[in-house]
Each structure stands twice: as C-alpha cells, then as structure tokens.
Amino acid sequence: QVQLVESGGGLVQAGGSLRLSCAASGRTFGVYVMGWFRQAPGKEREFVAAINSSGRRTYYADSVKGRFTISRDNAENTVYLQMNSLEPGDTAVYYCAADQNSRVLIRTGPYEYDLWGQGTQVTVSS
C-alpha cells in the first residue's frame, strides 16, 4: 500500500515561491498518475495540477497555469509542485493524491483519486 507525505508548505509573501514535495512509499509509485489539489476554508477541494506516470504529460488548472510546475522523480518516489508568483488566492491546504487506476489518462476530479496525503498548509500574505 502506497502512503503519501507532503512537505514544503509555509508562509510566503505575495510574489514569492514555494516548492511542495510529496514522498511516496511503496514500489509501485511510478505507475500512477499523481495530482495536486488544494482546499481553502469554506471551499471545495479543487484540482491544481497532475502528471502522468512517465512524467511526460502534465495538466494544470487555468488559475495556476504559467505559475506552477508539477514534476516527478520516480527513482526517488517523489512528486513536486513548484509554485511561483504566489497570490493570496493560492492560500489553502495542498494535498498530494494518486490515481491508482490510471497510468496515462489525467483526470481532474478529486473523486478519481483514491490515495491522499495529509496535506500541507500554504499561506500567501498580501
């Protein structure tokens, strides 16, 4: 059973950068589509970015396109989210998730992902 642990969250000023990491245990990490989601207080969990198993295909929410970059290192069992030009609207708990039913097809609905980390808080001050 794969377990996911996020790190790298924190407090940053608007315009700043953070890099989130999601470390996965288990030998089958490299076969899953991996995604990042976020949830702000009082709002539903929303899709941020996803990457296919090989790392060659990525997909982003319009709100983060051009500012965030998702990547993965299958040798290190880790997926990353580089966040640049952060805005106060990016403040949320960020979750790493695995779609254990897909290697290639990238899906954006939270219900499609069946394995989740505990989340890491990102706070962007104005």
Disulfide bonds with the S-S distance in Angstrom:
Cys22-Cys96 2.08
